[in-house]
Each structure stands twice: as C-alpha cells, then as structure tokens.
Amino acid sequence: MHPIIVPDVPPPAYRAPHRFCVPGRAEEARGGHCAVVAVLAASSAVARVFAHRGGSDHGGRENSPPAFARALRAGVDLESDIRLSRDGDPVLIHDVFTVIGTVPVVPAVLSADALGTVGVLRMADLYRVFGTDFDLSVDVKVAGAALPAIEVARAAGAVERLWLVHEDLNLLRAVRAREPAVRLVHEATATTREAPGFDHEKYLDSLAADRIDAQNSPPEAWTAHGVAAAHARGVAAFGSLLNDPVRLARAVELGLDAVYTDDIGMATEILR
C-alpha cells in the first residue's frame, strides 16, 4: 500500500448535521432511521451537493486525493466512479482506459497497488484518509463493483451514507435484494425518459415499489409537479450536472434534494 499525502481537511464550520428523509417510505423502510447529512444553508432547498469526481474547478486531476480534500474543506459531499482492479478491489476511476501523466492506465488489468502508484485511490483508502463524515455517491461503472463497494463501505461503517448510481434498474433491484441499507439512485437518462409510452408517475411508482431512493436527471427533465410526485412516493429528486448559476437556481426553485456539480466554488457561493 502506498502512502497518500493530502492537505489537512478540517471540518467546515457550517457543516452541521441534519436529518434527511423524503416523506413517507424512507423512514418506514429503514425502521425509523434517517441518514445524517449536511445541509449547506437553511435558506437552500438543496439538502446536499455532491462534488462530481471531487470537482474540477480547482484545475487538478479528477478523482484525486487533493480534489476530494478540497471538496470536503468546502463542506460538500463526494461523488466518484467505481471500477474493479485486476485483483478485485473497488477503485475510484472513471474511464476504462486513461492516461495519468504519461502512464497508460487500464484498471481492469492492473492491481490496486499498481494503480496506487499513479494516484488511483482504492475506495477503502478514501475512507482511511478522509474518514466517513460525508455522503459518497458512486457511479457504478461495472456491475460487479456494486457489492464489493458496499462491503468496503460496511467495513468503514458508512453503508447508510453510500449512494450507488446506475441506469440499469435490474441491477439496482438486485442490489436492494442483497442490501437494505445502501442508498440507490436510478440514472434516468434521456433514453429512459423519451421511451415510447414513458409515464413519469408510473415510473416513480416502480422506484418506490423497488425501494430505489432517488431519481437523478438533468434539471430540465424535472418539473415542480414531478418533484412533488417523487416526494409523495418517498423518492428523492436529484439533478446533474449543474455547472452554471442559471441551472443551479432552477434546481433550487424546483426543490431538488441534491445536485451534482464540477464547480464547487459556484455552488457553495449560491447555496450558502
């Protein structure tokens, strides 16, 4: 295991814990438990902001320890991508192939130790370095990474603050059958929303029946009625990817529960 050196990350002064549950199903399904999360501001309807791949407005490498450190200093939660190394470790990297510095990197053919030499984090290292006082949303890039990611979060005591995101409802249903506590987010892409015969309220009924916690879509795909319909079923309304003030203001106006952004500075300035 390679040492990971990042700047100190003091807890933000305004990162006070709040209970967060969408109405109805969430508390009942978890025996009255609500996740403890951070609310950026009492005046903002947005309960959480996820720094997409740690945020990119710092000019550094995405999904890197410095990016995550900066996001946590800003008081926001983390988003990343999950794949498996050759030896089966969940690692935080977006692409099936990339170049880091001058090194070609293919996570599926490299060990977690080898990936660590070029700065690719194990999910376990993220918790080891930064603790667990944040929500972590991970985009599941390979289906086989979902359950190992849950086990890493369980070992860290963070399963109930882990959000797994995927566009395949069948995968999410299979995960829910195995794990009642992890948070599940359906990525409702344009392919889903624009399919012939798509009915948003029936779709939300299916999410609620399958105990899927949230729908994630661009703010342009949400309406006030759609957000209210989601909340009436105990489904949270997430929005991505919001990198400009107009779209972020729209998310607040709609009452979205969470947003994903690359621009942490802009988001925290608007939502504080």
C-alpha positions as CSV (number, residue, x, y, z in Angstrom):
1,M,0.0,0.0,0.0
2,H,1.4,3.4,-1.0
3,P,1.2,6.4,1.4
4,I,-1.3,9.1,0.4
5,I,-0.4,12.6,1.3
6,V,-3.0,15.3,1.1
7,P,-3.6,18.7,2.8
8,D,-5.3,18.6,6.2
9,V,-9.0,18.7,6.0
10,P,-10.6,20.5,8.9
11,P,-14.3,20.1,9.4
12,P,-16.1,23.1,7.8
13,A,-17.7,25.3,10.4
14,Y,-21.1,25.3,8.7
15,R,-21.3,21.6,8.1
16,A,-23.9,20.9,10.8
17,P,-25.7,17.5,10.7
18,H,-29.4,17.4,9.8
19,R,-31.8,14.5,9.5
20,F,-32.8,14.0,5.9
21,C,-35.7,11.8,4.7
22,V,-38.0,12.3,1.9
23,P,-41.6,11.9,3.1
24,G,-43.1,8.6,3.8
25,R,-41.3,5.5,2.6
26,A,-37.7,6.3,3.7
27,E,-38.3,6.2,7.5
28,E,-40.7,3.3,7.3
29,A,-38.4,1.2,5.2
30,R,-35.5,1.7,7.5
31,G,-37.2,1.3,10.8
32,G,-37.5,5.0,11.5
33,H,-33.9,5.7,10.6
34,C,-32.9,8.8,8.6
35,A,-29.4,9.4,7.3
36,V,-27.5,12.2,9.0
37,V,-26.3,14.5,6.2
38,A,-25.1,18.1,5.7
39,V,-27.3,21.0,4.7
40,L,-25.4,23.8,3.1
41,A,-27.8,26.5,4.2
42,A,-31.1,26.8,6.0
43,S,-32.3,29.0,3.1
44,S,-31.5,26.5,0.4
45,A,-33.9,23.7,-0.5
46,V,-30.9,21.6,-1.7
47,A,-30.1,19.2,1.1
48,R,-26.8,18.1,-0.4
49,V,-24.2,18.9,-3.0
50,F,-22.0,16.2,-4.5
51,A,-18.6,17.3,-5.9
52,H,-18.6,15.4,-9.2
53,R,-15.3,13.4,-9.3
54,G,-14.2,15.7,-6.5
55,G,-14.9,18.9,-8.5
56,S,-12.8,20.2,-11.4
57,D,-12.8,23.9,-10.9
58,H,-9.5,23.6,-9.0
59,G,-7.6,22.7,-12.1
60,G,-6.2,19.5,-10.8
61,R,-6.9,15.8,-11.6
62,E,-10.4,14.4,-11.0
63,N,-11.0,11.6,-8.5
64,S,-7.7,12.5,-6.8
65,P,-6.9,13.0,-3.0
66,P,-6.4,16.7,-3.4
67,A,-9.7,17.1,-5.2
68,F,-11.6,15.2,-2.5
69,A,-9.7,17.2,0.2
70,R,-10.7,20.5,-1.3
71,A,-14.4,19.4,-1.7
72,L,-14.6,18.3,1.9
73,R,-13.0,21.6,3.1
74,A,-15.7,23.4,1.1
75,G,-18.3,21.4,3.1
76,V,-19.8,19.4,0.2
77,D,-20.2,15.6,-0.2
78,L,-18.3,13.5,-2.7
79,E,-19.1,11.8,-6.0
80,S,-16.8,9.4,-7.8
81,D,-16.8,6.4,-10.1
82,I,-16.2,2.8,-9.1
83,R,-14.4,0.1,-11.1
84,L,-12.6,-3.1,-10.0
85,S,-8.8,-3.5,-10.2
86,R,-7.4,-6.7,-11.6
87,D,-7.3,-8.1,-8.0
88,G,-11.0,-7.2,-7.3
89,D,-10.5,-4.0,-5.2
90,P,-13.1,-1.2,-5.8
91,V,-11.1,1.7,-7.2
92,L,-12.1,5.3,-7.9
93,I,-11.6,5.9,-11.6
94,H,-14.0,6.9,-14.4
95,D,-12.6,5.6,-17.6
96,V,-11.9,2.0,-18.8
97,F,-8.7,3.4,-20.2
98,T,-7.0,6.7,-19.4
99,V,-3.5,8.3,-19.2
100,I,-2.3,9.7,-15.9
101,G,0.7,11.8,-16.5
102,T,2.4,9.8,-19.2
103,V,1.2,6.4,-17.9
104,P,-1.5,4.5,-19.7
105,V,-3.9,3.1,-17.1
106,V,-6.4,0.2,-17.6
107,P,-7.9,-0.5,-14.1
108,A,-9.1,-4.0,-15.1
109,V,-5.6,-5.2,-15.9
110,L,-3.7,-3.5,-13.1
111,S,-3.6,-4.4,-9.4
112,A,-4.8,-1.9,-6.9
113,D,-1.2,-1.4,-5.7
114,A,-0.1,-0.7,-9.2
115,L,-3.0,1.8,-9.7
116,G,-2.0,3.4,-6.4
117,T,1.5,4.3,-7.8
118,V,-0.2,6.6,-10.3
119,G,-2.6,8.1,-7.8
120,V,-5.8,6.0,-8.3
121,L,-7.5,5.5,-4.9
122,R,-8.9,2.4,-3.5
123,M,-12.4,3.1,-2.1
124,A,-11.1,1.8,1.2
125,D,-8.3,4.4,1.0
126,L,-10.8,7.2,0.6
127,Y,-12.3,6.2,3.9
128,R,-8.9,5.6,5.5
129,V,-7.7,9.1,4.6
130,F,-10.8,11.2,5.0
131,G,-13.0,9.3,7.5
132,T,-16.7,8.8,6.9
133,D,-18.3,12.2,7.9
134,F,-19.6,12.7,4.4
135,D,-22.0,11.1,1.9
136,L,-20.4,9.3,-1.0
137,S,-22.2,8.9,-4.3
138,V,-20.5,6.5,-6.7
139,D,-21.3,5.9,-10.4
140,V,-21.1,2.1,-10.8
141,K,-19.1,1.7,-14.0
142,V,-19.0,-2.1,-13.9
143,A,-21.9,-4.1,-12.4
144,G,-19.5,-6.4,-10.5
145,A,-18.2,-3.5,-8.5
146,A,-21.5,-2.7,-6.7
147,L,-21.5,-5.4,-4.0
148,P,-17.7,-5.1,-3.3
149,A,-18.2,-1.3,-2.9
150,I,-20.9,-2.0,-0.3
151,E,-18.6,-4.3,1.6
152,V,-15.9,-1.6,1.7
153,A,-18.4,0.9,3.0
154,R,-19.7,-1.6,5.6
155,A,-16.2,-2.2,6.9
156,A,-15.8,1.6,7.3
157,G,-19.2,1.9,9.0
158,A,-20.6,4.0,6.1
159,V,-23.1,1.9,4.2
160,E,-26.0,4.2,5.0
161,R,-24.1,7.2,3.6
162,L,-23.2,5.4,0.3
163,W,-25.3,6.2,-2.8
164,L,-24.9,3.8,-5.7
165,V,-25.9,5.3,-9.1
166,H,-26.8,3.2,-12.2
167,E,-29.1,3.4,-15.2
168,D,-30.0,-0.3,-15.1
169,L,-33.0,-0.8,-12.8
170,N,-32.5,-4.5,-12.8
171,L,-29.0,-4.1,-11.3
172,L,-30.4,-1.7,-8.6
173,R,-33.2,-4.2,-7.8
174,A,-30.6,-7.0,-7.4
175,V,-28.5,-4.8,-5.1
176,R,-31.6,-3.9,-3.0
177,A,-32.4,-7.6,-2.6
178,R,-29.0,-8.1,-1.0
179,E,-28.6,-4.9,1.0
180,P,-31.4,-2.9,2.7
181,A,-29.3,0.0,4.0
182,V,-27.4,1.3,1.0
183,R,-28.9,4.2,-0.9
184,L,-29.8,3.6,-4.5
185,V,-30.1,6.2,-7.3
186,H,-31.6,5.5,-10.7
187,E,-29.9,7.4,-13.5
188,A,-33.0,8.3,-15.6
189,T,-31.3,9.0,-18.9
190,A,-32.9,10.6,-22.0
191,T,-33.3,7.0,-23.3
192,T,-35.5,6.2,-20.4
193,R,-37.4,9.4,-20.3
194,E,-38.1,9.6,-24.0
195,A,-39.0,6.0,-24.5
196,P,-42.4,5.5,-26.2
197,G,-45.2,5.3,-23.5
198,F,-43.0,6.6,-20.7
199,D,-45.2,7.8,-17.8
200,H,-43.2,9.6,-15.1
201,E,-45.7,8.8,-12.3
202,K,-45.8,5.1,-13.1
203,Y,-42.0,5.2,-13.3
204,L,-41.9,6.7,-9.8
205,D,-44.4,4.1,-8.6
206,S,-41.9,1.5,-9.7
207,L,-39.0,3.2,-8.0
208,A,-41.0,3.3,-4.7
209,A,-42.0,-0.3,-5.1
210,D,-38.4,-1.4,-5.7
211,R,-37.2,0.7,-2.8
212,I,-35.0,2.9,-5.0
213,D,-34.2,6.0,-3.1
214,A,-33.8,8.6,-5.8
215,Q,-34.1,9.6,-9.5
216,N,-31.2,11.5,-11.0
217,S,-31.9,13.6,-14.1
218,P,-30.9,17.0,-15.5
219,P,-33.0,19.8,-14.0
220,E,-34.6,20.4,-17.5
221,A,-36.2,16.9,-17.1
222,W,-37.8,17.9,-13.8
223,T,-41.0,19.9,-13.2
224,A,-42.4,21.1,-9.9
225,H,-45.2,18.6,-10.3
226,G,-42.6,15.8,-11.0
227,V,-40.6,16.7,-7.9
228,A,-43.8,16.7,-5.8
229,A,-44.9,13.4,-7.3
230,A,-41.5,11.9,-6.4
231,H,-41.6,13.2,-2.8
232,A,-45.2,11.9,-2.4
233,R,-43.8,8.4,-3.1
234,G,-40.8,8.8,-0.9
235,V,-38.4,9.2,-3.8
236,A,-35.7,11.9,-3.7
237,A,-35.2,14.2,-6.7
238,F,-31.5,14.6,-7.8
239,G,-30.1,16.8,-10.5
240,S,-27.0,16.7,-12.6
241,L,-24.7,18.0,-14.0
242,L,-25.1,21.6,-12.7
243,N,-22.2,23.8,-13.6
244,D,-23.8,27.2,-14.1
245,P,-25.8,29.5,-11.9
246,V,-28.9,29.5,-14.0
247,R,-29.4,25.7,-13.9
248,L,-28.4,25.6,-10.2
249,A,-31.0,28.3,-9.4
250,R,-33.6,26.2,-11.4
251,A,-32.7,23.2,-9.2
252,V,-33.4,25.3,-6.0
253,E,-36.6,26.6,-7.5
254,L,-37.8,23.1,-8.3
255,G,-36.9,21.9,-4.8
256,L,-34.4,19.2,-5.9
257,D,-33.0,17.3,-2.9
258,A,-29.4,17.0,-4.2
259,V,-27.3,18.2,-7.1
260,Y,-24.0,17.1,-8.7
261,T,-21.5,19.8,-9.8
262,D,-18.0,20.2,-11.1
263,D,-17.9,23.8,-9.9
264,I,-17.8,23.7,-6.1
265,G,-17.0,27.4,-5.7
266,M,-20.0,28.5,-7.7
267,A,-22.3,26.0,-5.9
268,T,-21.3,26.9,-2.4
269,E,-21.4,30.6,-3.2
270,I,-25.0,30.4,-4.4
271,L,-26.3,27.9,-1.9
272,R,-24.7,29.2,1.3
